[in-house]
Amino acid sequence: MTPTYDVRPDARATDRYEAPAYLARYQQRAGRAHPAPETDPSDQSDGDVPLYLRRFRARTGATPVAAEPERITVDGQTFTPALAEVTRGKEISAPVQRKAAELIVAEVSIIRHGITQGYSTDAGLTPMGAWQAHRRGHELSRRIEDGERVRLVCAATNRARQTAGQLHRGVLDGLALWGRTAEVSEPQEMAELRNFAVSTPDGLRDVTSAFRQYQALMEKLERMAVGDRPRWLVEIDRFYRTQYGGADPIQMWLTVPLMYFEPPQACVRRFWLAIHQLTEASPGVRVIAATHSGPMRAFATWAHGYDPGEPLNTEEIRVKIREGGRTALVSYRNRVTEVHIPPDGEFPRWDVH
């Protein structure tokens, strides 16, 4: 006898008198009628809203222009219930006198890009990577006060640009939820925030861009089995074979002298040059910078004096500039180090004349 299966819509009903909590929630979601994200009236003003964000807003009722949130005022401090909920934690705060003595005049958040579609091309973010960047921007918005100025900058790669764009969306959505207003700039590219480079016959190229050239040349040389490998190709082959073997190529870059790779200290200098430019052009501004893991790791290693490891996607290095611009507090992975800021124009030159 051939078995038959009931495929009617109500066949998912359980014979238990009370469904388990997870099943009840699933049935509630399945039976709920949602407007199609593509035709959600709240999104008509912004046709380029990503699908994940349209669905999130349709599910939660959040819109880019939300109604004025409820505000609570206690002892002269005004906040929204939503901000009170998300800022709960186990923070250990410094004494008021110590916090006042720190005299922080600017803050820079250096953020690694979200999960990318791949490194063999200059690909953008995956949907997960875009969501990571949006959530990071939402979290950063908790620190932004009313009337504060925020400037977003990024490296000139698709993954960094898209990360900055989603950080921008997350910050704006968060500020709307917390009932705060701030001057938030559109993301702008900065050459100083680029990834570390490799010297190739075509000039300096981003390490992932050089990888594409390396792949093409290696395939040609191996297929033809003739000619010597150029020295830059031998070195980048050594770098990527470290990754293929399951080791850490960035650690190799940090610790092994490489003749055709931009050295780690040059990346640290570039980052400080960018910070100098941003804080001098707009004193007191809060900066959010989307960039790459290699230079971030070099920056953290320089500040803390040891290699704290590879940044996760959208992980943050926080730099607080103190009054006078001579020192800063650099925090990464629960370690805070006070550093002396290298003055602009004081960097030594090591090239041979």
N, C-alpha and C positions, 0 to 999 in steps of 0.2 A: 504493500500500500504506500502510495507516494504521500509524504507529509505535506501539509499546506501551512502557509504562514499568513497571519492576519496583517495586512499592510494598511489598514484604514488609519486615518489621522489620529483616532482615539486609541489606537492599539498600544500606545506608550503608557496608558494609565496602569497604575499598579493595583494589585488586588489587596494590598495592605490597607488597613483603615486609615493609616497616617503615613505619608511618604517621609523618608528621611529628609533631614534639613537640606542636604545638597541637592536632592532630587526635586524637592519642593521649589527651591530657588530656580533650578533649571526650568521646570515647567512654567514657573511664573514668567521667566524671561522669554521662553519660547512662545507663550501665549500673548505676550504684550505686543501691541501694534506700534511700530516705530515708523515715522516718515523716512523715506529713502534719503540717505545722507546727501546724495547728489542733488536732491530737490528741496533740501531743508531751507525754508525761507530765511532763516537767520544768517545763512551763508551767502546770500545773493550779492552782498556788498563786497565779498572777497572771493572771487572765483578760483584763486589758486590755493585755497586752503587744502592741505593734504587730507587724504581719505581718513587716516587714523584720527586726525583732529576733528573732522566733521562728525565722525561716529562718537568720539568722546563727548563732544558738545551736545549731540542729540541724546546721548544716554544720560548725561548729568543736567541738561538744561542750561549749561554754560554757554554764553554767547560773547563775541568780541566786545559788544557794548552792553554790559549787564546793568540791571537796575541798581540804583544807589544802595549799597549794602548797609545793613544795620550797624550803627556805631555805639560803642560803650565808652563812657568817660569816667575814670576813677582816678582820684588824686591828681587831676590835671593831665592824665595820659589818656589819649583817645585811640581805640583800636576796634577791630571788627571781631565778632565771635570766631570767624574762620581763621583769623590770624592767631588768636589765642589758642585754638585747637592744634594748629600745626607747629607751634613754637614750643610745645611741651617737650621737656627733655631733662637730662641729668647734668646740665652744664654746671661746671664749677667756675664761678665768676671771680675775677680778681677784685680786691678791695677798691672802693670808689676812688681813694686817693691814688692808687697805682694806675687805674684806668685813666684818670685825669692827667697823670704825669706822662703817659705814653705820647700824648699830643699827636694823634694820627691825622694827617692832613690829606691823604689820598690812599685809595685801596685799589689793587689790581688783582683780578681773578684770571689766572692762566688756565684754560680748559683744553683738555685733549678732545679731538673730534670724536663723534659717535662711531658705531660700528659701520664700516664701509663695505661696499659691494665687492671690493677686491683691490689689490695693489698692482696688478699687472697692467692696469690702465688708470687714468686719472678719474676714477669712478666716484660717484657720490655716495650718500648714505643709504643703508637699507631702511625699510620702515621702522625696524627696531632702533636703529641708530638715530633716526629723526625723533622718535619718541623719547629716547634717552636725553637728547639735547633739549627737547621741550621741557622735560621734567627738571633738568638741571637749571634751566632758566627760571622755571617756576619756583624752585628752591632758593635761587639767588635773589628773587624779588622780595623775600622776607627781610633781607637786610637793608633794603632801599627805603629811605625816609621820604616824607612829603617834600616836594620841591627839589629833590636831589637831581644832579645831572649824571647821566650814565652814557658812556661811549662804548660802542661795540666795534671791535676790530678783528681781523682774521688774516690767516695766511692765504696766499693766492692759489689754493687748490680747491677742487670741487667739494671734497669732504669737509674742508675747513669752512668754506663759504656756506654750505648747507647747514653745518653745525651752528654757525653764527646766526643764520636766518631763523633757525628753530629756537635758539637761545633768546632771540629778540621776541618771538611769539610768546615763549614761556614767561618772560619777564612782564610783558604787557598783560597777559592773562592773569598772572599772579597779582599785579598791581590793581587790576580791576576787582579781583576777589577780596583783596585786603582793604579796598577803599582808599587807596593812595594815588597820588599823581606825581609823576616825575618826568623829566625831560630825557627821553631815551632816543639815541641816535640810530639811524639805519646802519647796518654793518658796513665797514670800509676795510679795504685790503691794505696791508702794510708789508713791505718787502722784508722788514727785519724779523717778521714772525715766521718766515718760511722754514721748511724742514732742512736738515743738514744736507750739504751738497757733495757731489763727486765730480772731480775734474775729468772730463771726457774730451775727445777731439773736437766736439761741438761746443766746448766751453763748460762752465759750471752747470750741473743739472741736479735737480732734486733726486735723492737716492732712489725713489720709486720710479721716477722718469728714466734714470740711468739704468734701472733694472730692465726696462723694456728694450733699450738699446743693447744691453748686455745679452739678453736672450736671443735677439736676432743675430748678433755677431757670432755667438757661441754655436748656434745652430748651423750657421754657414760654415764656420771653421771645422766643426766636427763632420759635417757632410762632405766637405771637400778634402779634409785631412791634409791640408797643406798650409804652410805659413806659420810664423811664430805669433803667439798671442801678444797683443800690446800689454804693457805693464799695468795700465789702469784696469784692463780687463782681467788680468790675473788677480789683482787685488780685490776687485768687486766679486769675482768668482769665489774667492776665499771667504768674503763676507757672507754671501748668500748660501754657500755650502755649510757654513756654521748653523744657519737657520734650518736648512734641510736636514741636518743631523740631529735636530732637536735641542740645540744649545741656544744661547742668547746672543744674537749678533750685536745688539746695542751695548751689551756689557763689553764685548770685544772692542767695539768702537771707542768706548770710554777708557779702556785700559791698555790697548795695544796700539802702538804708533802705526798709523796708516798714511802712506805718502800721498795718496790721491783723494783722500777724504777730508772734508772740512773738519778741523779739530774741534773737540767739545768746547774749549774755552772761547772759540770764535762765536759759537752759538750763544753762550752766556753773555758775551759782549753785545751781540745783536739785540738780545732781549732787553738789556739795560738801556741801549740806545733808544729802543722803542718806548720804554717806560719814561725816559728823559723827555722825549718829544711830546708824549701824550700829557704828562703832568705839567710841563712848562707851557704848552699851548692852552691848557684848560686847568688851571690850579683848582684843587679840591674836587676834581671829577672822579667818579668811580669808573674803572675800566674793566671790561670783560673781553678777553682775548681768546679766540679759538685758534689752536695751533696743533703741533704734532708732538708725539711722545719722546722722540730722541732729544731734541733741544730742551724739552721740559725736564727730562731726567738729568741731563747735564747741568741745568740750572739748579735743581734740587741737590745734586751731588756737590756742586760748588758751595751752596749755602750751608749744608749740614756737615760736610766733611766726610761723607760716606755715601755709597750708592743705595738709596732707599728702595730701588726697584722700579719696574716698568709701570707707568701710570695706566690705570684702567680707562676704558672709554668714558669720556666726559668727567674724569677725575680732575681735581682742582689743586693748583698751587696758589696760595694766597700771599700776596705781598702788601704789607702795610707801610707806607712811607711816613716817617716821623717828621715833625716840624724842623725846618732847616734843610731837609733833603740830604743829610749826611748819613743817616742810618735808617734801616728798615727791619721789620719783623717778617721772616719768611716761614710759613707753616705748610707742612705737607705730611700727611699720614701721622697726625698726632705729635709731630715734633715741631717745635718753634725755635728758630735761631735768629738772634739779632746779628745783622751783617752791616758792614760799612759799604755804602753805595759807591761804586766806582764812578768818579766824576767824568762827565762827558768830555772827550778830548784828551784824556790822560792815559788811554790804553797804549801800551808799548807796541812797537812794530818789530817783528822778529825776522822779517824777510832780509835776505842778504843783498847788499848793494854792490 
